[in-house]
Amino acid sequence: MRHGGTKRLETERLVLRRFTVEDAPQMYANWASDPVVTEFLTWPTHDSVEVTRQVLTSWVEGYARPDAYNWALELKESGEVIGSLSVVRADDDIAELELGWCMGRAYWGRGLMPEAAAAVVGYLFDEVGANRICAKHDVNNPKSGRVMEKIGMRLEGVHRQAGRNNMGVVDLAVHAVLASDRREGK
Ligand SMILES: CC(C)(COP(=O)(O)OP(=O)(O)OC[C@H]1O[C@@H](n2cnc3c(N)ncnc32)[C@H](O)[C@@H]1OP(=O)(O)O)[C@@H](O)C(=O)NCCC(=O)NCCS
């Protein structure tokens, strides 16, 4: 792959950009402090904005790596940072990238994550040269599966008791889209 890192992207309603440590208060208030958002995630709800600040400090340092993909989702209408979208795993040998996402509850149901993820998938196929982009969700969290379907990923199967999140050990539904799917309009 030709890793290009967390390049600024733009959609109709969102700017996708690098996080800064100054995003801590909005990240904490909008999603990191909300146990409903983190229910099916692998990290614990932040119990203070200081935790968010520490996480952001390490993310900002991470941008030095060309294969770090970790976007802040900024809503154009308000300038508010409402969520994150990142590559959580990369396999350079087979040009595979795995995506993960989360967003503040107040913004759910407006198609914002599919809008952001479609832009990211386009960038990762067209400029980075990914061959396979996948994502996994707890079977009890189908709303994330809907995002996967909306961006052209297909369900490949369920890996039983293959992951751990804040609910414990869980079954994971695996979705993916291939570069050839896009070329062939599948
Ligand atoms: C998963 C998530 C990113 C979806 O983003 P989104 O921008 O709301 O996506 P959409 O608007 O396309 O909605 C997706 C589905 O969520 C469900 N949904 C929508 N609004 C909802 C609401 N207010 N409350 C609960 N579920 C809702 C619907 O099933 C919807 O599917 P539909 O369009 O077929 O009706 C968001 O729900 C989220 O951040 N969840 C918490 C973190 C998380 O679970 N991350 C994924 C881990 S694998």
The ligand as an SDF file (V2000), in Angstrom:
LIG
                    3D

 48 50  0  0  0  0  0  0  0  0999 V2000
  -22.8450    2.6910   14.7930 C   0  0  0  0  0  0  0  0  0  0  0  0
  -22.9710    4.2060   14.6170 C   0  0  0  0  0  0  0  0  0  0  0  0
  -21.6150    4.7740   14.2560 C   0  0  0  0  0  0  0  0  0  0  0  0
  -23.9820    4.4700   13.4900 C   0  0  0  0  0  0  0  0  0  0  0  0
  -23.8220    5.7760   12.9710 O   0  0  0  0  0  0  0  0  0  0  0  0
  -25.0520    6.6020   12.3300 P   0  0  0  0  0  0  0  0  0  0  0  0
  -24.4740    7.7970   11.6880 O   0  0  0  0  0  0  0  0  0  0  0  0
  -26.1110    6.7560   13.3500 O   0  0  0  0  0  0  0  0  0  0  0  0
  -25.5600    5.5710   11.2000 O   0  0  0  0  0  0  0  0  0  0  0  0
  -26.9600    5.5980   10.4560 P   0  0  0  0  0  0  0  0  0  0  0  0
  -27.5950    6.9500   10.5680 O   0  0  0  0  0  0  0  0  0  0  0  0
  -26.7360    5.0210    9.1320 O   0  0  0  0  0  0  0  0  0  0  0  0
  -27.8490    4.5910   11.3240 O   0  0  0  0  0  0  0  0  0  0  0  0
  -27.4530    3.2160   11.3800 C   0  0  0  0  0  0  0  0  0  0  0  0
  -28.5100    2.4300   12.1350 C   0  0  0  0  0  0  0  0  0  0  0  0
  -28.5140    2.8300   13.4970 O   0  0  0  0  0  0  0  0  0  0  0  0
  -29.8510    2.6790   14.0250 C   0  0  0  0  0  0  0  0  0  0  0  0
  -30.2200    3.9580   14.6120 N   0  0  0  0  0  0  0  0  0  0  0  0
  -30.4130    5.1190   13.9920 C   0  0  0  0  0  0  0  0  0  0  0  0
  -30.7160    6.0750   14.8700 N   0  0  0  0  0  0  0  0  0  0  0  0
  -30.7030    5.5200   16.0740 C   0  0  0  0  0  0  0  0  0  0  0  0
  -30.9330    5.9990   17.3760 C   0  0  0  0  0  0  0  0  0  0  0  0
  -31.2120    7.2630   17.5960 N   0  0  0  0  0  0  0  0  0  0  0  0
  -30.7970    5.1290   18.3900 N   0  0  0  0  0  0  0  0  0  0  0  0
  -30.4910    3.8530   18.1780 C   0  0  0  0  0  0  0  0  0  0  0  0
  -30.2460    3.3520   16.9620 N   0  0  0  0  0  0  0  0  0  0  0  0
  -30.3700    4.1570   15.9200 C   0  0  0  0  0  0  0  0  0  0  0  0
  -30.7400    2.2770   12.8760 C   0  0  0  0  0  0  0  0  0  0  0  0
  -30.8800    0.8690   12.9270 O   0  0  0  0  0  0  0  0  0  0  0  0
  -29.9150    2.6500   11.6450 C   0  0  0  0  0  0  0  0  0  0  0  0
  -30.1590    1.8100   10.5450 O   0  0  0  0  0  0  0  0  0  0  0  0
  -31.2620    2.2520    9.4260 P   0  0  0  0  0  0  0  0  0  0  0  0
  -30.7020    3.4490    8.7250 O   0  0  0  0  0  0  0  0  0  0  0  0
  -31.3630    1.0620    8.5550 O   0  0  0  0  0  0  0  0  0  0  0  0
  -32.5350    2.5880   10.1610 O   0  0  0  0  0  0  0  0  0  0  0  0
  -23.4710    4.8740   15.9310 C   0  0  0  0  0  0  0  0  0  0  0  0
  -24.6760    4.2510   16.2840 O   0  0  0  0  0  0  0  0  0  0  0  0
  -22.4980    4.7560   17.0840 C   0  0  0  0  0  0  0  0  0  0  0  0
  -21.5890    5.5430   17.2030 O   0  0  0  0  0  0  0  0  0  0  0  0
  -22.6920    3.7570   17.9750 N   0  0  0  0  0  0  0  0  0  0  0  0
  -21.8610    3.5990   19.1640 C   0  0  0  0  0  0  0  0  0  0  0  0
  -20.4590    3.1460   18.8690 C   0  0  0  0  0  0  0  0  0  0  0  0
  -20.4150    1.8390   18.1100 C   0  0  0  0  0  0  0  0  0  0  0  0
  -21.2170    0.9460   18.3590 O   0  0  0  0  0  0  0  0  0  0  0  0
  -19.4660    1.7370   17.1780 N   0  0  0  0  0  0  0  0  0  0  0  0
  -19.3110    0.5700   16.3340 C   0  0  0  0  0  0  0  0  0  0  0  0
  -18.6090   -0.5390   17.0120 C   0  0  0  0  0  0  0  0  0  0  0  0
  -18.4610   -1.9410   15.8950 S   0  0  0  0  0  0  0  0  0  0  0  0
  1  2  1  0
  2  3  1  0
  2  4  1  0
  2 36  1  0
  4  5  1  0
  5  6  1  0
  6  7  2  0
  6  8  1  0
  6  9  1  0
  9 10  1  0
 10 11  2  0
 10 12  1  0
 10 13  1  0
 13 14  1  0
 14 15  1  0
 15 16  1  0
 15 30  1  0
 16 17  1  0
 17 18  1  0
 17 28  1  0
 18 19  1  0
 18 27  1  0
 19 20  2  0
 20 21  1  0
 21 22  1  0
 21 27  2  0
 22 23  1  0
 22 24  2  0
 24 25  1  0
 25 26  2  0
 26 27  1  0
 28 29  1  0
 28 30  1  0
 30 31  1  0
 31 32  1  0
 32 33  2  0
 32 34  1  0
 32 35  1  0
 36 37  1  0
 36 38  1  0
 38 39  2  0
 38 40  1  0
 40 41  1  0
 41 42  1  0
 42 43  1  0
 43 44  2  0
 43 45  1  0
 45 46  1  0
 46 47  1  0
 47 48  1  0
M  END
$$$$
